Amino acid sequence: MKERAGGRGEGVRDEVLFCGWGDHKVLGASLWDRMGGFPGVKHESWKFTPLKGVGEDWVKSVYSESGLGEGREKGWGVSRYDERVREGGWTGVDVVNGVMRGGGEQVMRGVEVMGSGSGGAESLLKSYFGRVLDMRGCPFAVFNTMYTDDVLVIHVGEGVVVEEPIVLNMQTLGGHTVTSRVLFVLGEGSRCTLIEDFSEGFGGGVSRVVPVVEVVLGEGSCCYHYKNQAMGEGDMHFATSAVTVEKGAKYERVVCQTGSLISRDELHIYVLGEGSEVNVGGVYIARGEQCLDQTVLLHHKVPEVVSRQEYRGVLSERSRGVFQGKIKVDKVAQKTDGYQANRTVLLSDEAWMHAKPELEIYADDVKCSHGAVVGELDKQAMYYLRSRGLSPVKARGLLLMAHVNEVLEGVTHEGVREDFRDFVGKILSEISL
């Protein structure tokens, strides 16, 4: 289980814990036992994220595919991106309780979307499954690995450019624990946009979703990766994403979190090639009793890489937010240029934010900075807008939108950027009342 990662990362990645395809369930179970199961408040990285309701009953309710019928007439499959898929040339893929509907197929020239049972998926799974993410300290990723039966594999061929997004419509059946798994591999010089869309579950009951996404960027490739987490108000969402970035590649990711009672979006990025670029960010908007957690580890393992992190949130009522972000720079990673910022607006005296930005630097020739700001809306700005005739609700909505728009401006794809703005604008207008 503890091995040196091979392939392109040979000599760059140190020893890591991973569970390869085929024996992943046995190895995952062994690691799970060694970790002691689900985390608790004694675990440093989980002490500010409430885990009430997370326990062994999750194991008993892990979803089995048997008994779930095919077709959208069963109540699943509706996505807010359906119109874009029908009329905008986007490609939609229905993933219900972690299983792709429709079987393996080549959705466009040079791109394959397939389940793990497809013959074309086997070599990719053997090469990359479980070998992107270092499992240490990732209990929910280990839980996912123990129960993964099917993997959605997306392969973009060498030099292939996909102009319009591939949308993963991630649907869940209420009352179940779902361990969906995605492997996204981009060949050298390719370019593609991927959207993960998590919406409220169907069929009644609380959905407990534990997804893992592994992204592999070949040399000179470009990945635009976006995620919308808008699950039901009682649902739970504990997601782990892991990315390896090779020489000259570019990775962009923006996540929008507004749903679930408790949600954690955990991102691990391993920069393995010089001259690459990483831009990640997120918007989180919480109300009621919600807790939305953003946890990021960006590990610079090679010289001359630029990385940017920008996360912004709005918390109202009794909600809470968590931001844990770390930039780690190895000794050999000279000339690293890293930036990290987290800014949160509190709309209530009962709202609570824990921000923990970190730098762990072993190189001596770098330019890195980090910071966090938590506060109220700018009273002077509110006064200015009110003096121009705007109502308190309208003025507050404009200021909140300007606050999160700094992140949304970083979405390269115009259509995705417009959709994010529309969706976020509606949520902000509701909490501004």
C-alpha positions as CSV (number, residue, x, y, z in Angstrom):
1,M,0.0,0.0,0.0
2,K,2.9,2.3,0.7
3,E,4.8,2.7,-2.6
4,R,6.6,5.2,-4.7
5,A,4.4,6.6,-7.4
6,G,5.8,5.8,-10.8
7,G,5.1,7.1,-14.3
8,R,5.7,10.8,-15.0
9,G,6.0,11.6,-11.3
10,E,9.0,9.2,-10.8
11,G,11.7,10.9,-8.8
12,V,9.4,13.8,-7.9
13,R,6.7,12.3,-5.8
14,D,7.9,10.8,-2.5
15,E,6.4,7.8,-0.9
16,V,2.6,8.1,-0.7
17,L,-0.3,5.9,0.4
18,F,-2.5,4.8,-2.4
19,C,-4.8,2.0,-3.3
20,G,-4.6,0.8,-6.9
21,W,-7.4,-0.6,-9.0
22,G,-8.4,-4.2,-8.4
23,D,-7.2,-4.5,-4.8
24,H,-8.5,-1.1,-3.7
25,K,-11.3,-2.5,-1.5
26,V,-9.1,-4.7,0.6
27,L,-6.3,-2.1,0.9
28,G,-8.9,0.6,1.6
29,A,-10.5,-1.4,4.4
30,S,-7.0,-2.1,5.9
31,L,-6.2,1.6,5.9
32,W,-9.6,2.5,7.3
33,D,-9.0,0.2,10.2
34,R,-5.6,1.7,10.9
35,M,-7.1,5.2,10.8
36,G,-9.8,4.3,13.3
37,G,-12.8,5.0,11.0
38,F,-14.5,8.3,10.8
39,P,-12.7,11.4,12.1
40,G,-13.7,13.3,15.2
41,V,-13.0,16.6,16.9
42,K,-9.6,15.3,18.1
43,H,-8.5,15.3,14.5
44,E,-6.9,18.7,13.9
45,S,-8.3,19.2,10.3
46,W,-11.8,18.3,11.4
47,K,-12.1,20.1,14.8
48,F,-14.2,22.9,13.3
49,T,-16.4,20.9,11.0
50,P,-19.3,19.2,12.9
51,L,-19.7,15.5,12.2
52,K,-22.8,14.9,14.2
53,G,-24.8,12.2,12.4
54,V,-21.7,10.7,10.7
55,G,-21.2,7.1,11.9
56,E,-21.6,3.4,11.2
57,D,-25.1,3.7,9.9
58,W,-23.5,5.2,6.9
59,V,-21.9,1.9,6.2
60,K,-25.2,0.1,6.5
61,S,-26.8,2.4,3.9
62,V,-24.1,2.4,1.3
63,Y,-25.9,2.2,-2.0
64,S,-26.3,-0.9,-4.0
65,E,-27.3,-0.5,-7.7
66,S,-29.8,-3.3,-7.6
67,G,-33.4,-2.2,-7.7
68,L,-33.0,1.3,-9.2
69,G,-34.8,1.5,-12.5
70,E,-33.6,3.2,-15.7
71,G,-34.9,6.5,-17.1
72,R,-35.7,10.0,-15.9
73,E,-39.4,8.9,-15.3
74,K,-38.1,7.6,-12.0
75,G,-37.6,11.2,-10.8
76,W,-33.8,11.5,-11.3
77,G,-31.7,13.2,-13.8
78,V,-33.0,16.8,-13.9
79,S,-30.1,19.3,-14.0
80,R,-30.0,23.0,-14.2
81,Y,-27.7,22.6,-17.1
82,D,-30.3,20.7,-19.2
83,E,-31.0,23.7,-21.4
84,R,-27.3,24.2,-22.1
85,V,-27.0,20.5,-23.0
86,R,-30.1,20.6,-25.3
87,E,-29.4,23.9,-27.0
88,G,-25.8,25.0,-26.3
89,G,-23.9,22.1,-27.5
90,W,-22.7,21.0,-24.0
91,T,-22.4,17.3,-23.3
92,G,-24.5,15.9,-20.4
93,V,-23.7,12.7,-18.6
94,D,-26.2,11.3,-16.0
95,V,-24.5,9.7,-13.0
96,V,-27.0,8.3,-10.6
97,N,-25.8,7.0,-7.2
98,G,-22.3,6.9,-8.7
99,V,-23.2,4.9,-11.8
100,M,-23.2,6.3,-15.3
101,R,-26.4,5.7,-17.3
102,G,-26.1,4.8,-21.0
103,G,-23.0,2.6,-20.9
104,G,-19.5,3.4,-22.3
105,E,-19.4,5.5,-25.4
106,Q,-17.2,8.0,-27.3
107,V,-19.2,11.2,-26.8
108,M,-17.1,13.2,-29.3
109,R,-14.0,12.7,-31.4
110,G,-11.0,12.1,-29.2
111,V,-13.0,11.9,-25.9
112,E,-14.2,8.8,-24.2
113,V,-16.7,8.7,-21.3
114,M,-17.0,5.2,-19.9
115,G,-17.7,3.0,-16.9
116,S,-15.1,0.9,-15.3
117,G,-16.5,-2.2,-17.0
118,S,-15.6,-0.9,-20.4
119,G,-12.5,-2.4,-22.1
120,G,-11.0,1.0,-22.8
121,A,-11.1,1.9,-19.1
122,E,-8.9,-0.9,-17.8
123,S,-5.5,0.5,-18.7
124,L,-6.4,4.0,-17.4
125,L,-7.6,2.6,-14.1
126,K,-4.5,0.5,-13.6
127,S,-2.3,3.5,-14.4
128,Y,-4.1,6.2,-12.4
129,F,-6.9,5.0,-10.1
130,G,-6.0,5.7,-6.5
131,R,-2.5,6.9,-7.5
132,V,-3.2,10.6,-7.6
133,L,-4.3,11.2,-4.0
134,D,-2.1,10.6,-1.0
135,M,-4.6,8.9,1.3
136,R,-3.0,9.9,4.5
137,G,-5.3,12.3,6.4
138,C,-8.2,11.7,4.0
139,P,-10.7,9.4,5.8
140,F,-13.6,10.1,3.6
141,A,-11.6,9.3,0.5
142,V,-10.6,6.0,2.1
143,F,-14.2,5.3,2.9
144,N,-15.0,5.9,-0.8
145,T,-12.3,3.6,-1.9
146,M,-13.6,0.7,0.3
147,Y,-17.0,0.9,-1.4
148,T,-16.2,1.8,-5.0
149,D,-17.6,-0.7,-7.5
150,D,-17.9,1.5,-10.5
151,V,-15.7,4.4,-11.8
152,L,-16.7,7.0,-14.4
153,V,-13.6,7.3,-16.6
154,I,-13.2,10.3,-18.9
155,H,-10.2,10.3,-21.3
156,V,-9.3,13.3,-23.5
157,G,-6.9,12.2,-26.2
158,E,-3.5,13.8,-26.9
159,G,-4.0,17.2,-28.6
160,V,-7.8,17.1,-28.5
161,V,-9.5,20.4,-27.8
162,V,-13.1,20.3,-26.5
163,E,-14.6,23.8,-26.7
164,E,-17.9,23.2,-24.7
165,P,-18.2,21.6,-21.3
166,I,-18.9,18.1,-20.3
167,V,-21.5,18.2,-17.5
168,L,-21.7,15.4,-14.9
169,N,-25.2,15.4,-13.5
170,M,-24.6,13.8,-10.1
171,Q,-27.9,12.5,-8.8
172,T,-28.5,10.7,-5.6
173,L,-31.3,8.6,-4.1
174,G,-32.3,9.8,-0.7
175,G,-31.7,7.6,2.3
176,H,-28.5,6.2,1.0
177,T,-24.7,6.7,1.3
178,V,-23.2,7.2,-2.2
179,T,-19.5,6.8,-3.0
180,S,-19.2,8.1,-6.6
181,R,-15.8,8.0,-8.2
182,V,-14.5,9.9,-11.3
183,L,-11.2,9.6,-13.1
184,F,-10.5,12.4,-15.5
185,V,-7.3,12.0,-17.7
186,L,-6.1,14.7,-20.1
187,G,-3.5,13.7,-22.7
188,E,-0.6,16.0,-23.6
189,G,-1.6,19.3,-25.2
190,S,-5.3,18.7,-24.8
191,R,-8.0,21.1,-23.4
192,C,-11.3,20.4,-21.8
193,T,-13.9,21.8,-19.4
194,L,-15.6,19.6,-16.8
195,I,-18.6,20.6,-14.6
196,E,-19.7,18.6,-11.6
197,D,-23.3,19.4,-10.7
198,F,-24.7,18.1,-7.4
199,S,-28.4,18.9,-6.8
200,E,-31.0,17.8,-4.2
201,G,-31.5,14.1,-4.0
202,F,-34.7,12.4,-5.2
203,G,-37.1,9.9,-3.6
204,G,-37.1,11.4,-0.1
205,G,-34.7,11.0,2.8
206,V,-31.3,12.4,3.5
207,S,-28.6,11.9,0.9
208,R,-25.0,11.3,2.2
209,V,-22.6,11.8,-0.6
210,V,-18.9,10.9,-0.5
211,P,-17.4,11.6,-3.9
212,V,-13.8,11.3,-5.1
213,V,-12.5,12.9,-8.3
214,E,-9.0,12.3,-9.6
215,V,-7.6,14.5,-12.3
216,V,-4.5,13.9,-14.3
217,L,-3.1,16.6,-16.5
218,G,-0.6,15.6,-19.1
219,E,2.2,18.0,-20.3
220,G,0.9,21.2,-21.8
221,S,-2.7,20.3,-21.2
222,C,-5.4,22.6,-19.9
223,C,-8.3,21.7,-17.6
224,Y,-11.1,24.0,-16.6
225,H,-12.9,22.3,-13.7
226,Y,-16.0,23.7,-12.1
227,K,-18.3,22.4,-9.4
228,N,-21.8,23.4,-8.2
229,Q,-22.8,21.9,-4.8
230,A,-26.5,22.7,-4.3
231,M,-27.8,19.7,-2.5
232,G,-30.8,19.5,-0.2
233,E,-30.9,21.3,3.1
234,G,-30.6,18.1,5.2
235,D,-28.0,16.4,2.9
236,M,-24.4,15.7,3.7
237,H,-21.5,16.1,1.2
238,F,-17.9,15.1,1.9
239,A,-16.0,15.4,-1.3
240,T,-12.3,14.9,-2.1
241,S,-10.6,15.9,-5.3
242,A,-7.0,15.2,-6.2
243,V,-5.0,16.7,-9.1
244,T,-1.6,16.1,-10.6
245,V,-0.2,18.9,-12.9
246,E,2.6,18.1,-15.3
247,K,5.0,20.4,-17.1
248,G,3.5,23.4,-18.8
249,A,-0.1,22.4,-17.9
250,K,-2.8,24.7,-16.6
251,Y,-5.4,23.8,-14.1
252,E,-8.4,26.1,-13.2
253,R,-11.0,25.2,-10.7
254,V,-13.9,27.2,-9.2
255,V,-16.5,25.6,-6.8
256,C,-19.8,27.1,-5.7
257,Q,-21.1,25.7,-2.4
258,T,-24.7,26.7,-1.3
259,G,-26.3,23.4,-0.4
260,S,-26.2,20.6,2.2
261,L,-26.5,20.8,6.0
262,I,-22.8,19.9,6.3
263,S,-20.4,20.0,3.3
264,R,-16.7,19.8,2.9
265,D,-14.9,20.3,-0.4
266,E,-11.4,19.1,0.0
267,L,-8.8,19.7,-2.8
268,H,-5.3,18.3,-3.1
269,I,-3.1,19.5,-5.9
270,Y,0.4,18.1,-6.6
271,V,2.4,20.3,-9.0
272,L,4.9,17.9,-10.7
273,G,6.0,19.9,-13.8
274,E,7.9,23.2,-14.2
275,G,6.2,26.1,-16.0
276,S,2.7,25.0,-15.0
277,E,-0.1,27.3,-13.6
278,V,-2.8,26.6,-11.0
279,N,-5.8,28.9,-10.3
280,V,-8.4,27.7,-7.8
281,G,-11.2,29.5,-6.0
282,G,-14.6,29.1,-4.4
283,V,-17.7,30.8,-3.4
284,Y,-19.6,29.6,-0.3
285,I,-23.0,31.0,0.9
286,A,-24.5,29.5,4.0
287,R,-27.6,30.2,6.0
288,G,-29.7,28.5,8.8
289,E,-27.6,25.8,10.5
290,Q,-25.4,25.0,7.5
291,C,-21.6,24.4,7.8
292,L,-19.6,24.8,4.6
293,D,-16.0,23.8,4.7
294,Q,-13.3,24.5,2.1
295,T,-10.0,22.7,2.6
296,V,-7.1,23.0,0.1
297,L,-3.6,21.7,-0.1
298,L,-1.5,23.0,-2.9
299,H,1.9,21.2,-3.0
300,H,4.7,22.7,-5.1
301,K,7.2,20.0,-5.9
302,V,9.1,21.7,-8.8
303,P,10.5,25.1,-9.6
304,E,9.0,28.1,-11.4
305,V,5.2,27.5,-10.9
306,V,2.5,30.1,-10.4
307,S,-0.5,29.4,-8.2
308,R,-3.4,31.4,-7.0
309,Q,-6.2,30.7,-4.5
310,E,-9.1,33.0,-3.9
311,Y,-12.1,31.9,-1.7
312,R,-14.9,34.2,-0.7
313,G,-18.0,33.5,1.5
314,V,-21.2,34.9,2.9
315,L,-22.6,33.6,6.2
316,S,-26.0,34.4,7.6
317,E,-28.2,33.4,10.5
318,R,-26.5,30.6,12.6
319,S,-24.4,29.2,9.8
320,R,-20.6,28.5,10.0
321,G,-17.8,28.4,7.5
322,V,-14.4,26.8,7.5
323,F,-11.4,27.6,5.3
324,Q,-8.2,25.6,5.7
325,G,-5.7,26.4,3.0
326,K,-2.1,25.4,2.7
327,I,0.6,26.2,0.2
328,K,3.5,23.8,0.6
329,V,6.8,24.5,-1.2
330,D,9.5,21.8,-1.4
331,K,13.2,22.7,-1.1
332,V,13.7,22.2,-4.8
333,A,10.7,24.3,-5.8
334,Q,12.6,27.6,-6.2
335,K,11.0,30.6,-8.0
336,T,7.6,29.6,-6.8
337,D,5.0,32.3,-7.0
338,G,2.1,31.5,-4.7
339,Y,-0.9,33.5,-3.5
340,Q,-3.7,32.6,-1.2
341,A,-6.6,34.7,0.2
342,N,-9.9,34.0,2.0
343,R,-12.5,36.7,2.7
344,T,-15.8,36.2,4.4
345,V,-18.8,38.5,5.2
346,L,-20.9,37.8,8.3
347,L,-24.5,38.9,8.1
348,S,-25.4,37.8,11.6
349,D,-23.9,38.0,15.1
350,E,-24.5,34.3,15.4
351,A,-22.7,33.4,12.2
352,W,-19.2,32.0,12.7
353,M,-16.1,31.6,10.5
354,H,-12.9,29.7,11.1
355,A,-10.1,30.6,8.7
356,K,-6.7,28.9,8.8
357,P,-4.4,30.0,5.9
358,E,-0.9,28.4,6.0
359,L,2.4,28.5,4.3
360,E,4.9,25.7,4.6
361,I,8.0,26.7,2.7
362,Y,11.4,24.9,2.5
363,A,12.8,26.8,-0.5
364,D,14.6,30.2,-0.1
365,D,13.8,31.9,-3.4
366,V,10.0,32.2,-3.5
367,K,7.3,34.8,-3.6
368,C,4.4,33.6,-1.5
369,S,1.7,35.3,0.5
370,H,-1.5,34.4,2.3
371,G,-4.2,36.1,4.4
372,A,-7.8,35.9,5.7
373,V,-10.4,38.6,6.5
374,V,-13.6,38.1,8.3
375,G,-16.0,41.0,8.9
376,E,-19.3,42.8,8.2
377,L,-20.4,44.6,5.0
378,D,-18.7,48.0,4.5
379,K,-20.9,50.5,6.2
380,Q,-19.5,53.4,4.2
381,A,-20.4,51.6,0.9
382,M,-23.9,50.9,2.2
383,Y,-24.3,54.5,3.1
384,Y,-23.2,55.6,-0.3
385,L,-25.6,53.3,-2.1
386,R,-28.5,54.3,0.2
387,S,-27.8,57.9,-0.5
388,R,-28.2,57.2,-4.2
389,G,-31.7,56.0,-3.6
390,L,-31.2,52.2,-3.3
391,S,-33.2,50.3,-0.8
392,P,-31.3,48.5,2.0
393,V,-32.1,45.1,0.4
394,K,-30.9,46.2,-3.1
395,A,-27.8,47.9,-1.7
396,R,-26.9,44.8,0.4
397,G,-27.4,42.5,-2.6
398,L,-25.1,44.6,-4.8
399,L,-22.3,44.7,-2.2
400,L,-22.5,40.9,-1.6
401,M,-22.5,40.2,-5.3
402,A,-19.4,42.5,-5.8
403,H,-17.8,40.6,-2.9
404,V,-18.1,37.1,-4.5
405,N,-17.7,38.3,-8.1
406,E,-14.0,38.6,-7.5
407,V,-14.0,34.8,-7.6
408,L,-16.5,34.4,-10.4
409,E,-14.5,36.6,-12.7
410,G,-11.9,33.9,-12.6
411,V,-14.1,31.5,-14.5
412,T,-12.7,31.4,-18.0
413,H,-15.6,29.8,-19.8
414,E,-18.2,32.5,-20.5
415,G,-21.3,30.3,-20.3
416,V,-20.3,28.8,-17.0
417,R,-19.4,32.2,-15.6
418,E,-22.9,33.5,-16.6
419,D,-24.6,30.5,-15.0
420,F,-22.7,30.9,-11.8
421,R,-23.5,34.6,-11.6
422,D,-27.2,33.9,-12.2
423,F,-27.4,31.2,-9.6
424,V,-25.3,33.0,-7.0
425,G,-27.3,36.2,-7.6
426,K,-30.6,34.4,-6.8
427,I,-29.2,33.0,-3.5
428,L,-27.8,36.3,-2.4
429,S,-31.1,38.1,-3.2
430,E,-32.9,35.7,-0.9
431,I,-30.5,36.2,2.1
432,S,-30.5,40.0,1.5
433,L,-34.2,40.3,2.4
